[in-house]
Amino acid sequence: MAAKIKKGDRVVVLTGRDKGKNGEVLRVITGDGRVIVQGVNIAKRHTRPTQASPGGIIDKELPIAISNLAHLDPKDDKPTRVGFKILDDGRKVRYAKRSGEVIDS
């Protein structure tokens, strides 16, 4: 099955405490069906000092389920579903169903 959400995509959160926030996908956890989105689902992490870092309280993004996310349409920045189509040159690309705009470049 082809992935509808990939690293670098712009997405919006549909449900939960961060509903309405949008950000860029930093990492996709494939086996789990979860992704890490920049600035979304943030938790405070208390770390002790090491030689590399001074320690303290750091904000950290936690994974969020793919089912709670929607792509942002490249044309008007509104949530859209994603489809697949094959171009004339034979490439299979993702496109926004809202506007028909190709997501993959």
N, C-alpha and C positions, 0 to 999 in steps of 0.2 A: 504494500500500500504506500502510495506517495504521501509525503508529509505536506500538510496544508500550512503549517506554521514553521518557519525556519529562523535561524539566527539572523539578526539584523532587520527583521520585519517590524513594522509599526503596528501595535495592537492596542485595543481598548478593553478595559475590564467591564464585564457585564453584570457580575454579582459579587456580593461580599462587601466588606467594609471599605474596600478601595474602588467601589463601583464608580464608573465615569472617568477614572484616571487612565491616561494613556502613556505609553513608553515604548522603548525598543527592546526586543528580545535579545538578552545577553547569552543565554544558553538553553538548549533543549535537552531534557532528560528523556530519551526515547523510550526506554523500557517502562517508565513510570507514567507516561502521558502527562508530564508536567514541564513547565518552562520557568525560567527566571527572567523577570521583566524589570528593567531599570526604573527605580523609584516606586515600585509597587510591592505590597506585602512586606513591609520593612519591620524588622524586629531589632531590639537592642541586644547586643552581645557584650557581656562583661568579660574582658580579657585581662590576664595578668601580664605584667611586664616581662619581656624577653630581651635578648640582645638586639633583635631585629626591630621590635616595636616597643613603644613606651607603655602600652597597655591602656586601660580605661574602658569607656563605654563606646562601642562602635555600632553604627547602623548597618544592618546587613539585609540584603534582599533574600527572601525565602521563596521556594518554588510555589507556583500556583497552577491549578489544573487547566489544561488546554481547553476544556469544555466551558470554562468561565471567561474565555477571551474571544474577541472578534477582530478581524483585520480592519485596518483603517483604509478606506478607499483613497487611492493616490490622487484622485481628482478633487474631492470635496471634504476629505477628512471625516467621514461618517462611517459607522460600522457597516461592514459588508460581509457576505459569505464568499467563499472561494471556490472556483471551479477550475477544471483543467480542459485545455484544448490543444490540438496539434496544429502548429502553424504550417504554412505552405512549404517551408524548408525542412519540415520533418521534426522540428523540436517540440517537445511537450512542455507547455508553460502553464503557470497559474494565472488566473485572471479574476478581477473583482466582478462579481455578478451584478452589483449595483450599477456600475458604469460601463462595464465591458473592457475596462483598462487592463493591460497586461501588467502583472506585479513583478514577474521575473524580467530582468533586463537582458 
